[in-house]
Amino acid sequence: MICTHNLKNIIRTNGVFEEEILDEFISIFSEKTIQKKEYFIETGQTIKKVAFICEGIFRSYYVDVKGKEVNQAFLLKNDFMVSKLKAASKSLVNIQAISEAKILVADTHKMNSLVNKYHSITKMFLKIVSMYFDKNQEREVKLRIQNATENYEYFLKEYPNLINKIPHYFIASHLQISSTHLSRIRKMVTIGGSQIL
């Protein structure tokens, strides 16, 4: 299965494993198809699963005090997907498929059992979590200290080609600007001498 093969490659990239440990880790995942607009998890739901994205695009978002959706991040192929790391806690965000998707899903309790059982898996997750934390922190800070044009350029760099695959109002929400403002920026910004329209 291509999806399982991709997951194995990601794991091998982030740690050193004996083959039987890797096989045991892979065995807790099962493949699932997610339809467009379907939720992986919603705000307030108990966290029971973690997933690896094989195909498709997801968005992580929350609803602010004014009832407005704020897109926190976009999750793509080969990303791990979980709203919080602590099992049985409540999710603070919604994670929704923007397109039809295929994922590998694992129960968080089984995952935690393997993390506690094997030091190599613990090290792998620490590496992956640190990488995601650094990436998310950089994104959060940049969105607050840069101007809208700089944030749009950062979005294009962070999510290559995503601009043509998702609704632009999702991007505007992520950048915390209006759709009209985003449209104006897109007309001004050029990449490699070509205008992004």
ZIWOMO-V342541 format. One record per residue. N is the residue number from 1. SS is DSSP state (a for helix, b for strand, c for the rest). PHI is phi in whole degrees, -180 to 180 (* if undefined). D_FIRST is the distance of its C-alpha to the first C-alpha in Angstrom with 1 decimal. Layout:
n:N ss:SS phi:PHI d_first:D_FIRST
n:N ss:SS phi:PHI d_first:D_FIRST
This chain:
n:1 ss:c phi:* d_first:0.0
n:2 ss:a phi:-62 d_first:3.8
n:3 ss:a phi:-62 d_first:5.5
n:4 ss:a phi:-64 d_first:5.5
n:5 ss:a phi:-61 d_first:6.3
n:6 ss:a phi:-63 d_first:8.8
n:7 ss:a phi:-63 d_first:10.2
n:8 ss:a phi:-60 d_first:10.8
n:9 ss:a phi:-64 d_first:12.5
n:10 ss:a phi:-63 d_first:14.6
n:11 ss:a phi:-65 d_first:15.6
n:12 ss:a phi:-64 d_first:16.6
n:13 ss:a phi:-66 d_first:18.5
n:14 ss:c phi:-106 d_first:20.5
n:15 ss:c phi:-177 d_first:21.3
n:16 ss:c phi:-112 d_first:21.6
n:17 ss:c phi:-130 d_first:19.9
n:18 ss:c phi:-74 d_first:20.2
n:19 ss:a phi:-59 d_first:17.0
n:20 ss:a phi:-69 d_first:17.9
n:21 ss:a phi:-69 d_first:18.5
n:22 ss:a phi:-61 d_first:15.2
n:23 ss:a phi:-63 d_first:13.5
n:24 ss:a phi:-65 d_first:16.0
n:25 ss:a phi:-64 d_first:15.4
n:26 ss:a phi:-63 d_first:11.6
n:27 ss:a phi:-65 d_first:12.7
n:28 ss:c phi:-83 d_first:14.9
n:29 ss:b phi:-96 d_first:12.3
n:30 ss:b phi:-132 d_first:11.4
n:31 ss:b phi:-82 d_first:9.9
n:32 ss:b phi:-144 d_first:12.9
n:33 ss:b phi:-100 d_first:14.3
n:34 ss:b phi:-113 d_first:17.6
n:35 ss:c phi:-82 d_first:20.2
n:36 ss:c phi:-55 d_first:22.6
n:37 ss:c phi:77 d_first:25.4
n:38 ss:c phi:-75 d_first:23.7
n:39 ss:b phi:-96 d_first:24.3
n:40 ss:b phi:-77 d_first:22.0
n:41 ss:b phi:-157 d_first:25.3
n:42 ss:c phi:-118 d_first:28.9
n:43 ss:c phi:-54 d_first:32.0
n:44 ss:c phi:93 d_first:33.6
n:45 ss:c phi:-75 d_first:30.6
n:46 ss:b phi:-74 d_first:29.9
n:47 ss:c phi:-78 d_first:26.8
n:48 ss:c phi:-127 d_first:24.5
n:49 ss:b phi:-148 d_first:21.0
n:50 ss:b phi:-128 d_first:19.2
n:51 ss:b phi:-139 d_first:16.1
n:52 ss:b phi:-121 d_first:13.8
n:53 ss:b phi:-85 d_first:13.7
n:54 ss:b phi:-92 d_first:10.6
n:55 ss:b phi:-147 d_first:12.9
n:56 ss:c phi:109 d_first:16.6
n:57 ss:c phi:-131 d_first:19.9
n:58 ss:b phi:-122 d_first:21.8
n:59 ss:b phi:-123 d_first:25.4
n:60 ss:b phi:-106 d_first:27.1
n:61 ss:b phi:-146 d_first:30.7
n:62 ss:b phi:-133 d_first:33.8
n:63 ss:b phi:-109 d_first:37.0
n:64 ss:c phi:-79 d_first:40.2
n:65 ss:c phi:-64 d_first:43.6
n:66 ss:c phi:-92 d_first:44.6
n:67 ss:c phi:82 d_first:41.6
n:68 ss:c phi:-96 d_first:39.9
n:69 ss:b phi:-74 d_first:36.1
n:70 ss:b phi:-122 d_first:35.3
n:71 ss:b phi:-78 d_first:31.8
n:72 ss:b phi:-80 d_first:31.2
n:73 ss:b phi:-160 d_first:27.9
n:74 ss:b phi:-117 d_first:24.9
n:75 ss:b phi:-115 d_first:21.3
n:76 ss:c phi:-124 d_first:18.7
n:77 ss:c phi:-50 d_first:15.2
n:78 ss:c phi:75 d_first:14.4
n:79 ss:c phi:-90 d_first:17.4
n:80 ss:b phi:-84 d_first:17.8
n:81 ss:b phi:-133 d_first:19.7
n:82 ss:c phi:-156 d_first:22.5
n:83 ss:c phi:-81 d_first:26.1
n:84 ss:c phi:-150 d_first:27.7
n:85 ss:c phi:-83 d_first:26.8
n:86 ss:c phi:-79 d_first:29.3
n:87 ss:c phi:-66 d_first:27.9
n:88 ss:c phi:72 d_first:30.2
n:89 ss:c phi:-87 d_first:31.9
n:90 ss:b phi:-93 d_first:32.4
n:91 ss:c phi:-72 d_first:30.5
n:92 ss:c phi:-94 d_first:32.8
n:93 ss:c phi:-130 d_first:30.6
n:94 ss:b phi:-100 d_first:28.7
n:95 ss:b phi:-121 d_first:25.1
n:96 ss:b phi:-126 d_first:24.5
n:97 ss:b phi:-75 d_first:21.9
n:98 ss:c phi:-89 d_first:23.7
n:99 ss:c phi:-136 d_first:21.1
n:100 ss:c phi:-61 d_first:18.5
n:101 ss:b phi:-143 d_first:15.5
n:102 ss:b phi:-119 d_first:12.1
n:103 ss:b phi:-134 d_first:12.2
n:104 ss:b phi:-105 d_first:11.2
n:105 ss:b phi:-116 d_first:14.5
n:106 ss:b phi:-133 d_first:16.4
n:107 ss:b phi:-70 d_first:20.0
n:108 ss:a phi:-66 d_first:22.4
n:109 ss:a phi:-68 d_first:24.4
n:110 ss:a phi:-65 d_first:21.6
n:111 ss:a phi:-62 d_first:20.8
n:112 ss:a phi:-64 d_first:24.5
n:113 ss:a phi:-63 d_first:24.8
n:114 ss:a phi:-70 d_first:22.4
n:115 ss:a phi:-61 d_first:24.1
n:116 ss:a phi:-73 d_first:27.4
n:117 ss:a phi:-82 d_first:26.3
n:118 ss:c phi:-122 d_first:24.9
n:119 ss:a phi:-64 d_first:26.8
n:120 ss:a phi:-65 d_first:24.0
n:121 ss:a phi:-72 d_first:21.9
n:122 ss:a phi:-59 d_first:25.2
n:123 ss:a phi:-62 d_first:25.8
n:124 ss:a phi:-62 d_first:22.4
n:125 ss:a phi:-67 d_first:23.0
n:126 ss:a phi:-62 d_first:26.5
n:127 ss:a phi:-66 d_first:25.4
n:128 ss:a phi:-67 d_first:23.0
n:129 ss:a phi:-63 d_first:25.6
n:130 ss:a phi:-62 d_first:28.3
n:131 ss:a phi:-64 d_first:26.6
n:132 ss:a phi:-67 d_first:26.0
n:133 ss:a phi:-62 d_first:29.6
n:134 ss:a phi:-61 d_first:31.1
n:135 ss:a phi:-65 d_first:29.3
n:136 ss:a phi:-68 d_first:30.4
n:137 ss:a phi:-64 d_first:33.9
n:138 ss:a phi:-60 d_first:34.3
n:139 ss:a phi:-63 d_first:33.3
n:140 ss:a phi:-61 d_first:35.7
n:141 ss:a phi:-67 d_first:38.5
n:142 ss:a phi:-61 d_first:38.2
n:143 ss:a phi:-63 d_first:38.2
n:144 ss:a phi:-98 d_first:41.5
n:145 ss:a phi:-106 d_first:43.4
n:146 ss:c phi:-96 d_first:42.5
n:147 ss:c phi:-82 d_first:43.8
n:148 ss:a phi:-61 d_first:41.8
n:149 ss:a phi:-66 d_first:41.5
n:150 ss:a phi:-63 d_first:40.2
n:151 ss:a phi:-67 d_first:37.7
n:152 ss:a phi:-65 d_first:36.4
n:153 ss:a phi:-63 d_first:36.1
n:154 ss:a phi:-66 d_first:34.2
n:155 ss:a phi:-60 d_first:31.8
n:156 ss:a phi:-61 d_first:31.2
n:157 ss:a phi:-74 d_first:30.5
n:158 ss:a phi:-74 d_first:28.3
n:159 ss:c phi:-125 d_first:26.2
n:160 ss:c phi:-58 d_first:26.3
n:161 ss:c phi:72 d_first:26.1
n:162 ss:a phi:-70 d_first:25.8
n:163 ss:a phi:-56 d_first:29.4
n:164 ss:a phi:-98 d_first:28.5
n:165 ss:c phi:-116 d_first:25.6
n:166 ss:c phi:-133 d_first:27.3
n:167 ss:c phi:-59 d_first:30.8
n:168 ss:a phi:-68 d_first:33.4
n:169 ss:a phi:-70 d_first:35.1
n:170 ss:a phi:-66 d_first:32.1
n:171 ss:a phi:-68 d_first:32.7
n:172 ss:a phi:-59 d_first:36.4
n:173 ss:a phi:-63 d_first:35.9
n:174 ss:a phi:-61 d_first:33.8
n:175 ss:a phi:-84 d_first:36.6
n:176 ss:c phi:60 d_first:39.2
n:177 ss:c phi:-134 d_first:41.1
n:178 ss:c phi:-78 d_first:42.0
n:179 ss:a phi:-63 d_first:40.2
n:180 ss:a phi:-65 d_first:43.5
n:181 ss:a phi:-63 d_first:43.6
n:182 ss:a phi:-61 d_first:40.0
n:183 ss:a phi:-60 d_first:41.0
n:184 ss:a phi:-65 d_first:44.0
n:185 ss:a phi:-64 d_first:42.0
n:186 ss:a phi:-62 d_first:39.4
n:187 ss:a phi:-73 d_first:42.4
n:188 ss:a phi:-93 d_first:43.8
n:189 ss:c phi:-78 d_first:40.8
n:190 ss:b phi:-122 d_first:39.8
n:191 ss:b phi:-122 d_first:37.0
n:192 ss:c phi:60 d_first:37.8
n:193 ss:c phi:87 d_first:40.8
n:194 ss:b phi:-107 d_first:39.0
n:195 ss:b phi:-76 d_first:39.7
n:196 ss:c phi:-89 d_first:36.9
n:197 ss:c phi:-121 d_first:37.8
